[in-house]
Amino acid sequence: MRGLVTDGDGGTTGTPTDFGPLIDFATRVLAPAGALSAVLYYFGYVRVQALYGYFGADVGSLGFSTVDYVVSSAGTFFVLLVTLLVAGVVAVAGHYLLQHVLEHVDVERRRLVWVGLGLTATALLVLGVVGLFRRAHPLFSPLFAPCALGAGTALLEYATTMAAASTKATDGVTAALHRTGTVRRALAGGLILASIFWLAANVALQRGVDSARAIELQLPSQHQAVVYSRDRIQISGPGVNVVPVETPSAAFAFRYNGLRTLVHSGGRWFLLPVGWTHDNGATVILLRDNMDTVRVDLAP
């Protein structure tokens, strides 16, 4: 971005604004592959926990690997990346539009613009901080609070830097802003990264819950899981029925219908009754892979 400075006649000219420290700070934090993998793992873990926790399944019992969690975070990472790119495009376009407008107004009106932006940024910061401690409040959605915190931080730093460059600030104010520039941008960068991390975690959580609700709604149309067992086992739930296998030479004596596969992982089947809902108290059915006593077949 390029900042605005006044010329001798009170006009404005474009000069570079140094955002190098902020970019360098973000690069140093996110560049290492290990740090990025850890972040992706966390987002994947949050999504998986929200998805299977909706059905009452413990994440630890699923036996997922690190790769499973990283792959599960791909959707969240893509949404976050596109959102940040769009926000960047809007910010750059807004900067040049504002620069064009301010070139045609006097110093007093420019000051009013920067004060207005500063007040707006402060209000967003306050809302973001309040949302951090009042997450369950209906006024603060899971996405609004982190966006407010990040946008408020970026806007406040932008307004401060640009106001000092485009208006006639006193020598003391200019010197103070210059001395604190690196620290101020480092703190702003840290807050922005924290808000991005917070936003991504909330997106992962929401995506997990949305996926679980989609599975719940589509459960009757999912592929069937037919369980055969040598002995009668305690499988029950809404829509589940047991049928004795009448064939004398059959290896299994009972067949259980009305089941749907939630996931197969760690040598275990996690099955749901076809009539399962989040509110009816039905449980997830766990069966270990054991071809001698139990067999699970999948059918359309």
C-alpha positions in Angstrom: 0.0 0.0 0.0 1.0 3.6 -0.5 0.4 6.3 2.1 -0.7 9.9 1.8 1.6 12.8 2.7 1.0 16.5 2.4 3.0 18.6 0.1 3.9 22.2 0.6 0.6 23.4 -0.7 -1.5 21.2 1.5 -2.0 18.6 -1.3 -1.3 14.9 -1.1 1.2 12.7 -2.8 1.7 9.0 -2.6 4.7 7.6 -0.7 5.3 4.1 0.4 4.1 3.1 3.8 6.4 0.5 5.4 4.3 -2.6 6.2 7.5 -4.8 6.0 7.7 -5.6 9.7 4.1 -6.9 9.7 4.6 -9.1 6.6 8.0 -10.3 7.9 6.4 -11.1 11.3 3.6 -13.2 9.7 6.1 -15.0 7.4 8.4 -15.9 10.2 5.5 -17.4 12.2 3.7 -19.3 9.4 6.5 -20.3 7.1 7.9 -23.3 9.0 6.2 -26.5 7.7 6.1 -27.9 11.2 4.1 -24.9 12.5 1.7 -25.1 9.6 1.2 -28.8 10.0 0.4 -28.2 13.7 -2.1 -25.6 12.9 -3.8 -27.8 10.3 -3.8 -30.7 12.7 -5.6 -28.5 15.3 -8.2 -27.3 12.9 -8.8 -30.9 11.7 -9.1 -32.0 15.3 -11.6 -29.3 16.1 -13.8 -30.3 13.1 -13.6 -34.0 13.8 -14.4 -33.5 17.5 -17.4 -31.4 16.6 -18.6 -33.9 13.9 -18.4 -37.1 15.9 -19.1 -35.4 19.3 -22.5 -34.5 17.9 -23.3 -38.2 17.9 -21.8 -38.9 21.3 -18.6 -40.6 19.9 -15.4 -39.9 21.7 -12.6 -38.7 19.4 -10.0 -40.8 21.2 -11.9 -44.0 20.4 -11.8 -43.3 16.6 -8.1 -43.9 16.3 -7.6 -41.3 13.6 -4.0 -40.6 12.6 -2.3 -37.2 12.2 -2.8 -37.4 8.5 -6.5 -37.9 8.9 -6.8 -34.7 11.0 -4.7 -32.7 8.6 -6.7 -33.9 5.6 -9.9 -33.1 7.5 -8.8 -29.5 7.9 -8.5 -28.9 4.1 -12.0 -27.5 3.8 -11.5 -25.1 6.7 -8.1 -23.9 5.4 -9.6 -23.3 1.9 -12.4 -21.2 3.3 -10.0 -19.2 5.4 -7.6 -18.7 2.6 -10.3 -17.5 0.2 -11.8 -15.2 2.9 -8.4 -13.6 3.6 -7.7 -13.1 -0.1 -11.1 -11.5 -0.7 -10.5 -9.3 2.4 -7.1 -8.3 1.0 -8.5 -7.4 -2.4 -11.2 -5.3 -0.7 -8.7 -3.6 1.6 -6.4 -2.6 -1.3 -9.3 -1.4 -3.4 -10.7 0.6 -0.4 -7.2 2.1 0.2 -6.8 3.5 -3.3 -10.4 4.6 -3.4 -10.0 6.5 -0.1 -6.7 7.9 -1.4 -8.4 9.2 -4.5 -11.2 10.9 -2.5 -8.8 12.5 0.0 -6.8 14.1 -2.7 -9.7 16.4 -3.4 -10.5 17.5 0.2 -8.8 19.8 2.6 -6.8 18.9 5.7 -9.7 19.4 8.1 -11.9 16.9 6.3 -9.0 14.4 6.1 -8.7 14.7 9.8 -12.4 13.9 10.2 -12.0 10.9 8.0 -9.1 9.5 10.1 -10.9 10.2 13.3 -14.0 8.4 12.0 -11.9 5.4 11.0 -10.2 5.4 14.3 -13.5 5.4 16.2 -14.8 2.7 14.0 -11.7 0.6 14.6 -11.9 1.1 18.3 -15.6 0.0 18.4 -14.7 -3.1 16.4 -11.9 -3.9 18.8 -14.2 -3.5 21.8 -16.8 -5.8 20.2 -14.1 -8.4 19.4 -12.7 -8.4 23.0 -16.2 -8.5 24.5 -17.1 -11.4 22.2 -14.0 -13.2 23.4 -15.4 -13.4 26.9 -19.2 -13.6 26.0 -19.1 -16.3 23.4 -22.5 -17.6 24.3 -24.2 -14.2 24.0 -26.7 -14.1 21.1 -25.3 -10.8 19.8 -21.9 -12.3 19.1 -21.9 -15.0 16.5 -18.9 -17.4 16.3 -17.6 -15.6 13.2 -18.4 -12.0 14.1 -16.2 -11.6 17.1 -12.9 -12.7 15.6 -13.6 -10.8 12.4 -14.3 -7.7 14.5 -11.1 -8.1 16.5 -8.9 -8.6 13.4 -10.6 -5.9 11.3 -10.5 -3.4 14.2 -6.8 -4.0 14.8 -5.9 -3.7 11.1 -8.1 -0.6 10.6 -6.7 1.1 13.7 -3.1 0.6 12.7 -4.0 1.7 9.1 -5.8 4.9 10.3 -2.9 5.8 12.7 -0.2 5.4 10.1 -2.1 7.1 7.3 -3.3 10.0 9.5 0.3 10.8 10.6 1.4 10.8 7.0 -1.4 12.8 5.5 -2.2 15.4 8.1 0.0 18.0 9.8 0.6 16.3 13.1 2.8 18.0 15.7 6.4 17.1 15.9 5.9 15.3 19.2 3.1 13.1 17.9 5.1 12.3 14.7 8.2 11.4 16.7 6.1 9.2 19.1 4.5 7.4 16.2 7.8 6.9 14.5 9.5 5.5 17.7 6.6 3.0 18.4 6.1 2.0 14.8 7.8 -1.4 15.0 6.4 -2.4 18.3 2.9 -1.2 17.3 2.9 -3.2 14.1 4.3 -6.3 15.8 1.5 -6.1 18.4 -1.1 -5.5 15.6 0.3 -8.4 13.6 0.1 -10.7 16.7 -3.6 -9.7 17.3 -4.5 -10.2 13.7 -2.9 -13.6 13.6 -4.7 -14.5 16.8 -8.0 -13.4 15.4 -7.4 -15.4 12.2 -6.6 -18.5 14.3 -9.7 -17.9 16.4 -11.8 -17.5 13.3 -10.4 -20.6 11.7 -11.1 -22.7 14.8 -14.7 -21.4 14.9 -15.1 -22.2 11.2 -13.8 -25.7 11.8 -16.2 -26.2 14.7 -19.2 -24.9 12.7 -18.3 -27.1 9.7 -18.1 -30.1 11.9 -21.5 -29.4 13.4 -23.0 -28.7 10.0 -21.6 -32.0 8.6 -23.1 -33.9 11.5 -26.5 -32.3 11.0 -26.4 -33.2 7.3 -25.6 -36.8 8.2 -28.5 -36.8 10.6 -31.0 -35.5 8.0 -29.8 -37.9 5.3 -29.5 -40.9 7.6 -32.6 -42.8 6.1 -31.1 -42.5 2.6 -27.6 -43.6 3.5 -26.2 -47.1 2.6 -27.3 -49.8 4.9 -25.0 -51.7 7.3 -26.3 -55.3 7.8 -24.8 -57.0 10.9 -24.6 -60.8 11.1 -23.8 -62.4 14.4 -23.2 -65.9 15.6 -24.8 -65.1 19.0 -27.6 -62.7 19.9 -26.0 -59.4 20.7 -27.5 -56.2 22.3 -28.1 -54.0 19.2 -31.2 -51.8 19.5 -32.5 -48.4 18.6 -35.3 -46.8 16.6 -35.7 -48.6 13.3 -33.4 -51.6 14.2 -34.8 -55.1 14.0 -33.3 -58.5 14.4 -34.1 -61.4 12.1 -33.1 -65.1 12.9 -31.2 -66.7 10.0 -33.2 -69.9 9.3 -30.6 -71.6 7.1 -29.3 -74.5 9.2 -25.8 -74.4 7.7 -25.4 -70.6 8.1 -22.3 -69.4 9.9 -24.3 -66.7 11.6 -27.6 -67.1 13.4 -28.9 -63.5 13.5 -29.2 -60.6 11.1 -29.7 -57.0 12.3 -31.2 -54.5 9.9 -32.0 -50.8 10.2 -28.4 -49.6 10.7 -26.3 -47.0 9.0 -22.5 -46.6 9.0 -21.1 -43.5 10.8 -17.5 -44.4 10.3 -15.1 -47.4 10.3 -11.9 -46.7 12.0 -9.4 -48.4 14.3 -10.8 -51.8 13.6 -14.2 -50.8 14.8 -17.6 -50.1 13.2 -19.5 -47.0 14.5 -23.1 -47.6 13.5 -26.3 -45.6 13.9 -29.9 -46.7 14.1 -31.7 -45.5 11.1 -34.1 -43.6 13.3 -31.3 -41.8 15.2 -31.8 -38.1 16.1 -29.7 -35.9 18.3 -32.6 -35.6 20.7 -34.1 -39.1 21.0 -31.4 -40.6 23.2 -30.4 -43.3 20.7 -26.7 -44.3 21.0 -23.9 -45.1 18.6 -23.3 -48.8 18.3 -19.7 -50.0 18.4 -18.7 -53.3 16.9 -15.1 -54.7 16.7 -13.9 -56.4 13.5 -14.2 -60.1 14.3 -15.2 -62.3 11.3 -15.6 -65.3 13.5 -18.5 -63.9 15.6 -19.7 -60.7 13.8 -19.7 -59.6 10.2 -20.8 -56.2 8.8 -22.1 -56.1 5.2 -22.8 -52.8 3.3 -25.8 -52.6 1.0 -27.5 -49.8 -1.0 
